[in-house]
């Protein structure tokens, strides 16, 4: 969490200040920045690429492990680019930092909602379907953000057209960044075109998921449940609906107390509180990561070893579930 549209709108909100600070002026700069706001998420969609080897599926690894080392590797990867690639790389990196900020800020609220629903004693609703519940929460918040920001639903605002708009030249730059990041942060050698293939897969899946009246989604969801022997359809849970509402039951609009599941700390913050807090920090975090003297110690200080879920992790640990060939948990994907 957040899902594709929320990250894109967060990027659009952050862009004017970031662009002014770093001299991003072209449409390609904007596209690279907005693509960066999707962070590692496109890597999850390599599962839709039958030719993608297991070693390339590093999305969950990036979300879960070594956040400080990952951002430090991103900083250093920029030095691997040619002078003509550098600004696009910096624009993408700035967006990637924004993705990290929003993820770690909002994820605890999402997980609090997920865990509450899965432990509510409803028959058939438990942590074995946590991925589907997590996706439903993200989708609901995404619909709320879309209508709040544009007054439109997916009937008039099609995610597969509006998001992930980067040229092959921009994707080639991101390929280089991802290759270096995976190698430097995790010792993982991935294919040199991983980002390009991942974004293309993400685009295809967004087109496939597009079903505003849910007719296609219900058919595909039935197939998914039957073939996969699943109680619920993850595809249906991720499909945006035509929902013209500026609210969500998961956004905590009335500021009720909830507990961060990773720290046990109480909070009354709403989704929009967390969103605005992250937005207020965006320029400072981008400036820190792009600074010449950004080293691993600075990265640990900046991240406090909080991963994309907002969970404190061992800065050196490599989780077993993120080993090569592991199946991603959709509850960790956004």
Secondary structure, DSSP 8 states (H G I E B T S, - for coil): ---HHHHHHHHHHHHHHHHHHHT--SHHHHHHHHHHTTGGGGGGGGGG-TT--GGG--HHHHHHS-HHHHHHHHHHHGGGS-HHHHHHHHHHHHHHHHHHHHHHHHHHHHHHHHHHHHTS--TT-SGGGHHHHHHHHHHHHHHHHHHHHHS--TTTS-HHHHS----HHHHHHHHHHHHHHHHHHH-----TTHHHHHHHHHHHHHHHH--TTSHHHHHHHHHHHHHHT-SS-HHHHHS------S--TTS-TT---EE-TTT--EE---HHHHHHHHHHHHHHHHHHHHSTT--HHHHHHHHTTB-TTS-B--TT---GGGSTT----GGG--
